Amino acid sequence: MGCTAGGGEDQDDATAEATTSPGDEGSTPTPSPDASDDATGGGGGTAAAPDGVPPTAEPVPLAATADFGTGVTSSLGGVEAIQAEAQGPGEIAGPALAFEIRLTNGSPGPVDLGAVTVNLTDDAGVPGLPMLGPPSAPFSGTLDAGDSVTGTYVFAVDEGSRSEVALEVSYSMQAPVVVFRGSPADV
């Protein structure tokens, strides 16, 4: 349950070409050897994804830095257990986690922060409900090359369901989704 701004952007289609051999009628096509070369720098630690969906990178610990493979990195400045206030439609006040997320742009061009999506799942794989009230401060604007920015994302998560969480961060359809996984107490 994350939000995305923007959209309608041209995308590099990393579509795999299929090859078959004579007499292979009815068999499953196999990707050509160069199909892993895409706009994210090729294979190496990302799971395959259907067309139009960015691949997902291998999870990193919550205290680690995640590399999108594009010159952009993300890290967590902290995780805080809070009592969230209901402010938006469908929100319910209660226990929540606030994640301070840092993006650093080491790429040569700007990054549209309106396209950033952040999602959370608890230890049972249940999505956390995004909360709009304080201290929520999502990314916005543009991140210039060489700069860093911090945003805060809040998710309603029951206290008994957060021994291990997975936080997914995405900023572009041309880059993999990075995943932070672990116990919030470790950050």
N, C-alpha and C positions, 0 to 999 in steps of 0.2 A: 504494500500500500504506500507507494511513494508518489510524489508529484513531479511532473516534468513540465518545464516551460519551453517555448520555442517550437520546434518541429518543422516539418515541411522542408528541411534542409536537403540538399543533394547529398547522396551517400555513395561512397565507393562500395560497389557490390563485390564482396569477396566470395563469389559463387564458384564452387568447385566444378571443374569440367569432368565429365564422365568419360571413361574409355572402356571399350569392349573389344574382345577378340572375335574373329570369325568363329562361328559355331557356338557362341555364348548366348544365343537367343534364350530368353527366359531367366538368365542369371542377373544378379544385381550388379549394376555398374560400379566401378571403383574409381575413386578420385585420382586425377592425374598427379604426378609427383610434385608439381609446383602449386597445387591447390592450397597449401598451408601458407603461402606467401600472401599476406593481406595487408591492409592499412595499419595493422597493429604491430607489424614487425614479424609476423609469422608465428608458428606454433609455440613451443616452449612454455608450458605451464598454464595453458588455457584449455577449457573444455569446449568441444565442438558445440555449435549452436545452429538452429535453423536460420534460413535466410531472413534478413531484416532484424535479427536479434543479435546484439553484441555477445561475444563469448564471455565466459566467466573465468577469471584467473583463479589459480589455486589459492585457498585461504591462507592468510597470514595471522599470527597472533595479534591480539588487540593492541599490544604495546609496540608492534613493529611498524615499519613504513611499507606501504603497498605501492608498487610501481605499475603504472598503467602501460608501460612499454612505449610511451610516446614522448617521454621527457617530463610528463606530469606525474607527480607522486601525491600520496595522501597519507596522513598519520592522524592519530587520535591524541588530542591534548589532554583529555580526561573524560571520565564517565562518572556521573553523579546520580545517585538514587534520590529522587525527589517525590513530592506529592504534587501532581499536576492539577492545574485548574482547568475546568472545561470552558473553552472559549469559542470553539468552532462547532459547526453542525455535526452531530453524531459523537462528539467527544463526551467522555465521562470522567469526572474528577477521580483521582486515585493514584496509586503507585505508578511511577514511571522512571525511565532512565533518560538522562540528558547527556548527549554525546557532543563533545567539542571536536570538530573535524577540521583539519588543516589541509589545504591544497597548495602545492607549490608547482609553479609553471616553469619548468626547465626547457620547454619547447621553444622554437623560434617565433611562434605566433601567439596571438591572444586566445584565451579560452572563454567561451560564453558561459557564464555561471548560471544563467537562466535555464540551461539544459541539465543541470545537476539533479540527479535522482538519488535518494537515500532510502533504503528499506531495512527493516530489522525483523528477524525471527527469533523466538525464544528457544529454550532448550527442547521443546517438543515440536519445533518447526512452525509454530503458530505465528503469523505476522503480528508485529506490534502496531498499535494504532497511532499514527502520527498526531501530535498535539501542537496546536498553534499558540498556546499561551506561553508566558515567560517561563523559562529563559530562551525559548525558541527564537532563533535568529538565522534563518536559512540564507544560503549564498544568493547573491544577486549582482547584476552588473557584469563587468568583464575583468578577467585576471590577465594582466599584461605579462609578457615574457619576462622571466627573471623575478617575478613577484610571488608573494604568498598571501593567503587570506584564510581566515578562520570563520566557521559558521557553527551554529549550535542547533542540533536536531533532537527533538523530544519524542519519545514513544511510550505509550501506556503499556506496561509489562507487569503482570502479577509478580509479587515478591517471591513466590514459590516456584516461578518458572524462568528464573534468570541465572541459573548456575552456569550455563553456557549459552551465549547468544551469537548470532551471525549478523553483522552489519554490512550491507552491500552499498557501494558507492559507484556511481556512473556519471560521466560528464559528457560523453559523446558516443554516437552510434559507431564511430570508427575506432573506438578503444574498448578493451575488455572491461567488464564490471569487476572491480576489486572487492574482495571479501575479507573482513576482519572477523576472526572467530576466537572465542575464549570466554573466560569468566570476567565480568566487569570489575571484580575485586582486584584483578591483576594489573589494572591500568592506573 
